[in-house]
Amino acid sequence: MDTNNKSINDRLYFRQLLSGRDFAISNQLATQMVNFVYLIGDRQTRECVIVDPAYAISDLLEIIQHDEMKLTGVLATHYHPDHVGGSMSGMSIEGVATLLTKQQVPIHVNSHEATWVTRTTGISTNDLVLHEGGDKIDIGEISLTFVHTPGHTPGSQCFLVEQKLVAGDTLFLEGCGRTDLPGSDPNEMYYSLQRLAKLPHDTLVCPGHQYSTLPSSDLGDVVAANHVFKSNSHQEWMQWFGR
């Protein structure tokens, strides 16, 4: 066994929190939308980031405090209000704007998503750190890689950390993100999914919503069972999923 890898794995702080169950318990929209929020960090340095904070920011900050971790940043998979806050279905959702009033931390977004994020949330571009696919950040000694996966939105991104893929709304255990919304592109989604399918099949897929019985699953099982990987060609995919 590689003892260095074992040491890093032991340091990884990784929590998957379900809206309406683990936080925002009394929020009907949060319960209906079944969003996942992720906490990722280094147990030794106590630093952590939060992925897609929405609905009940105080609840999420209390969980971080209870775990004796220190929030050092926010990672946004994409700009939709159920992931970063804003107006949705005539309702206002708490998100990064509320978080910044409580704690000033950088908001990490893909460069193609910056304008969409500022329009949706009302925060300033000065609050954003822009990334390209392949960028890395360190959370303590834990390395995290940004994976640009356009399709659901222009700047949708996933995060790879210690054989875990935080997939946002790019890939669910059953299905993928919608491609009929503003900024969506079924052509881009096809290539993003093909890129993810080439990752090691023991990578754990951690989606942005619990749209399936299981909260996460190995990529190999997802590729084998998920209908979005059943097309034999780009042309066939576009016939199935194109506008």
N, C-alpha and C positions, 0 to 999 in steps of 0.2 A: 504493500500500500504506500502511496505517496504521502508521507507525513506532512509535507508542506501544504498539499491540497486539503488534507484532513484538518489541519489547523485553521485554514481559511474558512472551510465549511462550518467548523464549529463557531466561528466568529459571526457568521451571517445571521442577521436579524431580518426575518421575513414574515410579515403578517398579512393575511388576506382577510379583509373586513367586508361584510355584506351589509349594504344599506337596508334599513328596516329591521335588521336583526341585531347586528353588532354595534350600530350607531344609528342616529335618526330614527329611533324606534317608533316614535309617535307620528312620524311624517308619512302620510298616506302615499304621496308621490314617490318617496324614496323606497317604500315597501313595494310599490307597483313596478318600479323601474329595475329593481334588483341589481344595482350597480355594485361592483367591487372597487374598493379603495385598497391600495397596498402601502405598507410601511416596509422600507428596505434600509438596512443599516449595518453597522459594525458593533457587535456586542461589547467589544473591548474598549473602543474609543467613545462609545455611546452616541455617535452621530447617526442620523437617519434622514431620509427623504420620504416624502409622501407622494404617491401617484394618484392623480385625479381627485383631489379633495372637493367634495360637494355635499350639499344638504344640511349638514350639522357640523360646522367647523369646530365649535367648542367641544363637542363629543370627541372628535378625532384628536384634538390637542390634549384632551384629558387622558386618552389612551396612551399617547406618546409619553406624557408626564408620568403616568402610572407605571409604565415600563422603564422609567428612569432613562429615557433617551432624550437627545437634544435634536430638534428639527433644524436642518441646515439647508433645505431646499425643497422645491416642488417640481415634480416631473409631470408634464401634461401629455397624454397620448394624442389628444386632438381637442378642437375648440368647442364641441357641443356642450350646452349648459349643464347636462347631467354629469359632466366630467370636470368642468372648471367653473360652473356657476353662470348665472344669467337668467334671461327670461325664456320660459318654455311652456307652451300650451296655456298661456295667460297667467302663469305662476312664476314667481321669482324664486330662484334656487341660490342658496348661499354657495360661495366658492372661493376662488383665489382672492377676489377683492376683499371679502370679509377677513380672510386669513391674514392679508397684509396689514389690516388695521390692528391685528393682535401681535403679529410678529413679522418683521421685515426679513424675508429670505428671497433668493433668486427663484424665478419661475423659468424652468428649462423647457423650451419648445423647439420644434423643428422650424427652420427659417421660412419654410413655405406656409407656416401656420400663424405667423406673428400677427399679421393684420386681422385675421379672423379672430384670434384670441382677444386682441385689444377691443375690437368691435363688440364682441359678445360679453366681455366681462367689465369693460370700462377702465381697466388698469392701463398704466402707461407703458410705452415701449421700453422705458428706462428700467422697468421691473423685470424685463425678459432677458434671458440668456439664449441666444440663437444657436442651433446645432444643425449639423448635416449628418446624414447616415454614416455610421462608422466612428463617430466621435465617442470618446470615453470620458467618464468622470470617476473619481475615486470618492467613496464614502468611507472615511477612515481608510482601512486597508482593503476594502471591498471594491472591486472594479466593476463598473456597469457600462455596457455598450448600447449606444443608440442605433436603432434599425429603422430607417425610413421606409414606410410601407404605405404609399399613397393609394387611394382608391375610395375609401370611405370619406376621406377629406384629403385635400392636397398635401397637408403636412402631417398626416397620421404617422405615428411612430410607435414602435415597440421597444422594450428594454430587455436586454439579456444580462442576467446575473447568475453566476454559479449554476448553470444548466437549467435555469428557469427563464421562461419567456413570458413577460408581462405584455399581453397582446392587445390590450385596449379593445377597440371595436373592429380591428382588422380581422381577427380570427376568433371564432367561438368554438367550443367543442362540437357544436352542431350548427353549421352555417357560418356566415361571415357578415361583416357590416354591410348595411344598405348602400347601394350605389345609385340611388335615385334622389339624392338630396343635394342641396347647393354645394358645389365643390366636389361632388362625388364623380368617379370615373370608373366604369366597369372594366375598361381596358387596363388601367393602372392596377386595379384590384387583382386581376388575373396574374400579372407579373409579380405583384407583392406576395400573393399566396404561393406561387411557385418558388419564390426566394425562401420563404419560411419553410416550405416542405423539404428543402435541402439541408436544413439544420440537423444535427444529430437526433435520431429518433427517440433517444431517452431524455430529450429536453422536455421539461414539464411546462405545458401550456396553461397559463393563468389568464383567463379572459377578463374583459371589462364588465361583463354581466353574467349572472347565473341563468342562462337560458337552457340549461340541461340539468339532469339529476346530479351529476358530479360537479364539484366546483373547479376541478382541474384534472388534467390527464396527460399522459405521455404523448408527445407529438406523433410517434409511430401509430398509436391507436387512433388519434384524431385523423391522420391522413388516410388510414385504412377505412374508417367509418363515415367520415364527413362527406356529404354529397358534393361539396364545392371542389373536391379533388377528383371527381369521377369523370370529368370531361377528358377526352382524348387529345384535344387540340385547343389552341387559342380560338379558332373559328367556332368550334362547338361550344366553348365557354360563352362566347359572345352571343350565340344563338339562345343560350339558356338564361344568361344574366344581363345581357346588354339591354339598353332602353328600347 
